[in-house]
Amino acid sequence: FREIICAGKADPQDIAFYFTHWLTDLAGAEPYPQEGAEKFVLKFPMKVLISFLRSFEFVGHLSDQTETEVFERYLEWRWNSHDPSLGPAPTDAGSIAMMRLVVMAQGSSSIWLEAFRNLSDSHHGVLASELACTGAVDQRYLRDSGAPEGGPAFLLYYAPALLHKNTAEAQGALEVLAEILKQARSMWPADDTAGGEVVTVMLDVLKELTVRAMQQLAPGEVWALQRLTSKSAQIKKLSMLKGVDSFEWSNLRVLSFGNQSGQQALFPEQERDLVFGTADAMLSSLSELHYPEDREVNRCGWSCWPAPAGTLRGR
């Protein structure tokens, strides 16, 4: 979009006018004009609508600033105009993640910031790094010393809805996002030549669930990140008790949302590493398993036989 702006030498007011179409797009999502108007009057929080309209003045600077500069100025404005005050805008490593979480959560900012600070080092590091990835070539956030170079960056579609649903379980929700980003990065390793690429991860199956509901899995069920294309992925619930042979393991990463009833209950830790490691390692390991002829089949259809400790006995 910015390339088109620069090529056409658009003025800031032209860009602001273009973005008024966002308003009509939101209203037009309803099938009838009256319902579209009602959406703004009755369903759209005034605070969110005002922030939305105020963003136009920042977007207008795309004609003379980079995308990252515009977004960083917008994040700073949202932080400094927050009511109640959040104090001075952060400037150290993880600052962009904190500022983005405030915008995404759309309320209860102090709860989310406290949850972010209380994360384990591993979860904190993942969010701090991945949320500071710009997805724009040769662009970095100035205020965040931990901002990485290269890409691709990840767009977690419906992440704001997931956070809004889980204010009561804020730390758990952030751990869910960190786990998704961690597994996405294992599927799309960081590459200095991919600084301008963005991968969209759809979270639509999670957006209406609490963290506790995500953890309530039936025996054999797991959440997984499934790659759809070279630039898109989705979250999907899988059953390890059926259809396993049809899974394309190279395009799957099993997710751990802190539950003990799903994949961790189905596979002890060392066996989980064997089965849910890289696809090549998994296939190589499974190819070495030998099934004795006198094995029995349990009522679930899975093979059970006497086997040494540490093997996939009873699964």
N, C-alpha and C positions, 0 to 999 in steps of 0.2 A: 504494500500500500504506500509506503514512504517513497519507494522508487517511482511510482506513478506521480506522486505529489511533486517530487523534485524534477521529474521530466516535464511536467506540465506547468511548473513554476506557480503552483497554487498559493494563494495568500491564506493567512490564518483564518480569516472570516469565511473563506470558501470551504475550508476543512470543517469548521464548526457547523456550517450549514449542512454539510454532508452528514455529519453525525446526528443531526436532528432526525434522520431516518431511523436511528436506533429506537426513538420513541414510537414512531409509527409501526416499526417492526414488532415491538413488544405488544402494542395494542392490537395489531393485526394477527397475533397468535390466537386470538379468540375469533370464533366463526361469525359473530355479528357485531356491527359497530357499537351498539349500545353496551354489549358485554366487554368490548375492548376498552371503552371509557370507564366502565365500572371497575375494571382491573386496576386502573390507576387510582381511582377514588377510594375503593374499598379494600383492595388487596395489596397495594404497593405501599410499604411503610414510607411515611413522609421523609424520614431521615435518609433512607436509601435513595429515594427519588431526588432529593436535593444534592446528595453526593454525586449522583449520576449526572445531573445537569451541570454541576460545577466542574466535572471532569472535562467538559468541552474546551474550557480555556487552556487546559494543559495539552490536550490532543492537537490543538491548533498550532502548537510549536513544532509539530513534525516537519514543517517546512524548513526549519533552521536548526533543529537539534536531532540527535539520533533517537531511535526508539527507546534505548536504555536510559538515556538522559531524561527523556520525557517521563518515563515510568518512575524513575527514581525521584524526580521532583514531585510527582503526584503522590507517591508513598510518603514522602516527607510532609507534604501538606496534610494528608489524612492523619498522620501521627500528631502533628502540631495543632490541628484543629479539633482533636478528639475531646469529647466532653463526657466524663471528667478528664482532666489533664493526665497524660501519661508521663510527664516529665520531658527532659530533652530527648530528641530523637537519637537512637543508638548509632554508633559509628564503628563498632568493632566487628569482629568475625561473628556471623550469625545475625547481624542487624537487619539484613534484607528479609531473612526468614521471619523475624519478629514482626516487621512492618507488614509483610504480606499476610501473615496470620491475622493481624488486627483487621485488615480489610476483608479477608475471607470470612472471618467469624461473624461480622456484622453485629457485634454486641458482646457484652461480658468479656471485654478485652483483657482485663486484669486476670481473669481466670485462665485464659489461654496463654498469656505471657508467663504466668506462674507455672503452668503445666509444661511449657517449653523449657523453662529453666530447670525443672525437676526431672527431665528425661535422662536416661542413662547416656553415657558418653557416646555409645554407638548410635543410638537413635538421634541424639542431638546433632551429631556430626553429619549424619545422612541428610536431615532436614536443612541444616545450615548450608551445606554444600549444594544440594540439588535445587533448593529454592532460590539460590543466587546464580544459577546458570541462566544466561540470557536468551540463548537460542538465536543470537544475532552474531554475524561474523565480526571478529575483532572488537567486540564490545564487552565491557565489564562494568559492574557497579563500582563507583568511586569510594563509597563509604564502607564497603565490606572487604576487609583484608583477606577473607577466606573465599572470595568469589573465584570459582574455577574458570579455567580457559577450556576451549573446545566444547564438545557436545556429544550427542544431542541433548537438548533440554527436554524435560517431560512436562506435559500439560495434563494435570489430573482433572479431567472433566467431571463436574459435580462434587469436587472437593469442598467448596463452600457449603453445599447442602448437607454433606456428611458431617461437617463441623457443627453446623447449626443444630443438627439433630442430636449431637452428643455433648452438649455443654456440661451435662452432669457427669460425663465420663471423659473429660477433656484430655487427660494424659493418655488414656487408652486410645482415643481417636487419633492423637498425634503419632502414637506407636504404630497404628494401622497404616497411616500415610507413609511413615518411615519404612515399614516393611515392604510396602508396594514399590516405593522408590528404590529401595535396595535391590529387590529382585528385578525391577526394570533395568537398573544399571548393569546387572549381571547378564541380562539379555542383550542390551545395547551398551557395550563397554565404551568408556570415554575415549574420544578420538579428537586430536587437535585439528583435524581437517573437517570435522563435523560441527563446527561452531555455529553454523547457520541453520541447523536442522532441529526440528521439533517432533517429538513422538507424542501422540495423544493417547492417554490411557483412560478408558471409559469406566467410571465408577457407578454407573446407574443402578446396578444390582445392590449396592451398599448404601445408597444415599438416604434411604428411608429406614435403615436399621440402626439400632443402638449397638455399641460394642459388645454388650452382653449377648444380644441376639446373634451377632456374627459368630460368637463362640459356641453357640448351641448347635452343634453339628451331630447328625445321626452317625452311628458307627460306620466307619469307612469313608465318610464324607470329608472333603478338604476344599478349601478355597485355593484357587490357582490364578496366576496371571497367564493369559493366553495371547500370544502374538498373532495378530490377524494379517497385517501387512508389514512392509518395511518401516512404516511410520505410524502404526496404530496397534493397540492392544486392548484387552478387556479383562475384567475380573469375572470369573466363572466358578460355580460350585460343581465339583466333580465327585463321583462315587468310585472308590477304589474296589468296589465289590462287583462291578459289572462294566463291560466295555473297555477294560484296560488295554486290550490288544489294539484298539482303534486309536488310542491316544498318540498324537505326534509329540513325543517327549521333547524334541529339540525346540518346540514352540511353547513349552509350558514351564512354569516355575511355581512350585507349591508355596503357599503363603502361610506364615504362622502368626495368628492374631492373638497370641497369648493363651490359647485354649489347650486343654489337655485331653479333650474328648475327640479331637479330630485326628490329624495326621500323626501327632505325637503319641496318641494312644494306640494307633494302628501300627506304628513303627517305633521301636525304641530308638534312642538318639543315634547310636552307631549304625543301625540298619536304615534309619531315615537318611543319613548321609550317603549310604550306599545307593539307595533307590532314588533319592531326590537330588543327587548331585548333578553334575553336567550330564547331558544326554549320552555323550560318548562313553563316559565312565560308567554310567548306569547300564548301558547296553553291553559293554564289555564284561561287567561283573555278572550280569544275569546270564550271559552266554556260558559262564563257567559253572552254573548251578546244575546239579544232576539230580533227577527225580527217581528214587528207587521204584522198582516195579510193584512192590507190595504196599505202596502208599494207600491210605484210605481217603475218602472224600467226605468232608463234614456236611452238615445240613445246609451250609451256605454255598456249597459247591467248591470250596477251597481245599487244596490238598493239605493233609495233616499226616505226619509220620515222625517216628523217633528221630531226632537229629541232634547233633552237638550244639552246645550253647553258642550263641552268636550267629546262627544261621536263621533263615526265614521260616522258622518252624511255626506251623499252625496258621500261616497267612497265605 
